């Protein structure tokens, strides 16, 4: 996977970002989610590379990237800091404006990037999320049972790190099976890469910090934007799986319309991992949206 892509490591303010680049055409930044890394885009990338120059990094602390040491305020793994990484990566590669798609945590980094740096992103696609603030405000018994990992991973260190670190592969496989509509759609080579990286204590720590930020500083940033009326300015696409998001076939479009003026949706019959469970349909949705 990605054998013929250029591989680079780019130093940002306080992180080192591993990135793959390949294809031709307008620059398209693809951001992965939890508990994965850049490999999740492999099936979509084979189709999009003929239309776009793909920039596919690992988020700070994930995969091959390195993140800062945890801090008491969790600023180092805020989506604002992670978005700043991507701005610096794209500048280092010579792209001052670009297209952007993110899945799961990568989509949270994505909408923070679009809000903080509206001049940089021409179009934004969010795969299978609603904003972080909406997740917490909609939390009830049923949602908490389906998304228990949000409060679990946000617990103070070292509780989740120790529990996950006892058997990282078991926990990774548990999450994939719980969230996928068809877990067999995740290929053996991709799964092997997820397992390899998730066995690193540094990755477990960084991913927990990501969720701790999601329960603290990220909420502060979302609330500040909502209170000030700041909105996503560029056209936006929401791609979601009917078998996962919100635990029901409920469109997230109404939630995103509270944040963006120009937003459309594509719903797919799959679970959470839309880029791997339905790569052809996902790639077509992205190609059509970014090609407009």
C-alpha positions in Angstrom: 0.0 0.0 0.0 1.3 3.4 -1.1 4.5 1.8 -2.3 4.9 4.3 -5.1 3.9 7.3 -3.0 6.5 9.8 -1.9 7.2 9.5 1.9 8.3 12.4 4.0 8.6 13.5 7.6 7.8 17.2 8.2 8.6 19.0 11.4 5.9 21.3 12.7 6.0 23.5 15.8 5.9 20.6 18.3 5.3 17.4 16.2 6.9 15.4 13.4 4.3 14.4 10.8 4.8 11.4 8.5 3.1 11.9 5.2 2.5 10.1 1.9 2.1 12.0 -1.3 1.1 10.8 -4.8 -1.2 11.3 -7.8 -1.7 14.4 -9.9 -4.1 17.2 -10.0 -5.4 19.7 -7.3 -4.1 18.9 -3.8 -6.4 16.9 -1.6 -5.5 16.4 2.1 -6.9 13.1 3.6 -7.0 12.7 7.3 -7.6 9.4 9.1 -9.5 8.6 12.3 -9.2 6.4 15.4 -8.0 3.8 16.0 -6.3 3.8 12.5 -3.7 5.7 10.5 -3.2 6.9 7.0 -3.6 3.3 5.6 -7.4 3.6 6.0 -7.4 5.5 2.7 -5.6 2.9 0.6 -8.7 1.7 -1.4 -10.0 5.2 -2.0 -6.6 6.5 -2.9 -6.2 4.1 -5.8 -9.2 5.8 -7.4 -8.7 9.4 -6.4 -5.0 9.6 -7.4 -6.0 9.9 -11.0 -7.8 13.1 -10.3 -6.0 14.7 -7.3 -2.5 15.0 -5.8 -3.2 13.2 -2.5 -1.5 14.2 0.7 -2.1 11.5 3.3 -0.5 12.0 6.8 -0.6 10.3 10.1 -2.1 12.7 12.8 0.4 13.7 15.5 1.0 10.7 17.8 -0.7 8.2 15.5 1.0 5.8 13.1 4.5 6.9 12.1 4.0 10.5 13.3 5.4 11.8 16.6 3.5 14.1 19.0 4.4 16.1 22.0 4.4 14.9 25.6 1.0 15.2 27.3 0.3 18.5 29.0 -2.2 19.1 31.9 -4.6 21.2 29.7 -4.4 18.7 26.8 -3.5 21.5 24.4 -0.9 19.4 22.6 -3.6 17.1 21.3 -6.3 19.7 20.7 -7.9 19.7 17.3 -6.6 23.2 16.9 -3.0 22.0 17.4 -3.5 19.1 15.1 -5.1 21.4 12.4 -2.1 23.7 12.7 0.1 20.7 11.9 -1.7 20.2 8.7 -1.5 23.8 7.7 2.2 23.6 8.2 2.5 20.3 6.3 0.6 21.7 3.3 2.7 24.9 3.3 5.9 22.8 3.4 4.7 20.9 0.4 3.9 24.1 -1.4 0.1 24.1 -1.1 -1.4 27.3 0.2 -4.9 26.3 -0.7 -6.3 22.7 -0.9 -9.2 20.4 -0.7 -9.8 18.5 2.6 -11.5 15.3 3.6 -11.4 13.7 7.1 -12.8 10.6 8.7 -13.7 10.3 12.4 -11.0 12.1 14.4 -9.5 13.4 11.2 -12.8 15.0 10.3 -12.7 16.8 13.7 -9.3 18.1 12.9 -10.7 19.0 9.5 -13.6 21.2 10.7 -11.3 22.9 13.2 -8.9 23.6 10.3 -11.7 25.0 8.2 -12.9 27.2 11.1 -9.5 28.4 12.1 -8.0 28.8 8.6 -10.9 29.4 6.2 -8.6 30.9 3.6 -6.7 27.6 3.2 -9.5 25.2 2.4 -11.6 25.3 -0.8 -13.9 22.4 0.0 -14.3 20.1 3.0 -15.8 16.6 3.3 -16.5 15.1 6.8 -16.9 11.3 6.9 -19.3 9.9 9.5 -19.2 12.5 12.3 -21.1 15.3 13.9 -19.3 18.1 15.7 -17.7 17.3 19.0 -19.9 19.7 20.9 -23.0 18.0 19.5 -21.8 14.6 20.5 -21.4 15.6 24.2 -24.7 17.6 24.2 -26.6 14.7 22.8 -25.1 12.2 25.2 -27.7 10.1 27.0 -27.9 6.5 28.2 -28.3 5.0 24.7 -25.6 7.2 23.1 -23.2 6.5 26.0 -23.6 2.7 25.6 -22.9 3.0 21.9 -20.0 5.4 22.3 -18.6 4.4 25.7 -15.1 5.0 24.4 -15.5 8.8 24.5 -15.7 9.0 28.3 -13.4 5.9 28.8 -10.5 7.3 26.7 -10.9 10.7 28.3 -10.3 9.3 31.8 -7.2 10.7 33.5 -3.9 8.9 32.7 -2.8 6.2 33.1 -6.2 4.4 33.5 -7.1 3.8 29.8 -3.5 3.5 28.8 -2.9 0.6 31.3 -6.1 -1.2 30.4 -5.7 -0.9 26.6 -1.9 -1.7 26.9 -2.7 -5.0 28.6 -3.9 -6.3 25.2 -3.9 -3.6 22.5 -4.7 -6.0 19.6 -7.8 -7.3 21.4 -9.1 -3.7 22.0 -8.4 -2.7 18.4 -10.2 -5.7 17.0 -13.1 -5.1 19.4 -13.5 -1.5 18.2 -13.3 -2.4 14.5 -15.9 -5.2 14.9 -18.2 -3.0 17.0 -18.2 -0.1 14.5 -18.0 -1.8 11.1 -21.0 -2.9 9.2 -18.7 -5.5 7.5 -15.5 -5.9 9.4 -14.3 -8.3 6.8 -14.0 -5.3 4.4 -11.0 -4.2 6.3 -8.2 -6.0 4.4 -5.6 -8.1 6.1 -2.7 -5.8 5.1 -4.5 -2.8 6.5 -5.4 -4.6 9.7 -1.8 -5.7 10.2 -0.7 -2.1 10.0 -3.3 -0.9 12.4 -2.2 -3.6 14.9 1.5 -2.9 14.4 1.1 0.8 15.3 -1.6 0.4 18.0 0.8 -1.9 19.9 3.1 1.2 20.5 2.6 2.6 24.0 3.2 6.1 22.5 0.3 5.7 20.1 -2.0 4.5 22.9 -1.0 7.5 25.0 -1.5 9.9 22.1 -4.9 8.6 21.2 -6.1 8.9 24.8 -4.8 12.4 24.8 -6.7 13.1 21.6 -10.0 12.1 23.4 -9.1 14.0 26.6 -8.8 17.1 24.5 -12.1 16.2 23.0 -13.7 16.3 26.4 -12.0 19.6 27.4 -10.2 22.1 25.3 -11.9 21.1 22.0 -15.3 21.7 23.6 -14.1 25.2 24.7 -13.2 26.0 21.1 -16.5 24.7 19.7 -18.5 26.6 22.2 -16.6 29.8 21.5 -17.3 29.4 17.8 -21.0 28.7 18.3 -21.3 31.7 20.7 -19.5 34.0 18.3 -21.5 32.8 15.3 -18.4 31.7 13.4 -19.3 29.2 10.7 -17.8 27.0 8.0 -17.5 29.2 4.9 -16.5 26.7 2.2 -18.8 24.2 0.6 -19.1 21.0 2.7 -20.1 17.4 2.1 -21.1 14.9 4.8 -20.6 11.2 3.9 -22.1 8.9 6.5 -22.9 5.2 7.0 -26.5 4.4 7.8 -25.3 1.5 10.0 -23.3 3.5 12.4 -23.6 7.3 12.8 -25.9 8.1 15.8 -26.7 4.4 15.9 -29.6 4.9 13.6 -30.5 5.9 10.1 -30.7 9.5 11.1 -29.2 12.1 8.8 -26.5 14.3 10.4 -27.3 17.1 7.9 -29.5 19.1 10.2 -26.7 19.2 12.8 -24.1 20.4 10.3 -26.5 23.1 9.0 -26.0 24.7 12.4 -22.3 25.1 11.5 -22.2 25.5 7.7 -24.3 27.4 5.1 -23.5 25.2 2.1 -23.6 21.6 3.1 -24.8 18.4 1.3 -24.8 14.7 2.1 -24.2 11.3 0.7 -25.5 8.3 2.8 -24.0 4.9 2.3 -25.3 1.5 3.4 -22.4 0.6 5.6 -20.9 1.0 9.1 -18.4 3.5 10.3 -15.5 2.7 8.1 -17.0 4.1 4.9 -13.7 4.4 3.0 -13.0 0.7 3.5 -16.5 -0.8 3.6 -17.7 1.1 0.5 -14.5 2.4 -1.2 -16.1 2.8 -4.7 -19.1 4.8 -3.5 -17.0 6.8 -1.1 -14.4 7.6 -3.8 -17.2 8.6 -6.2 -18.8 10.9 -3.7 -15.5 12.6 -3.0 -14.5 12.8 -6.6 -17.9 14.4 -7.6 -17.9 16.9 -4.7 -14.2 18.0 -5.1 -14.5 18.0 -8.9 -17.4 20.5 -8.9 
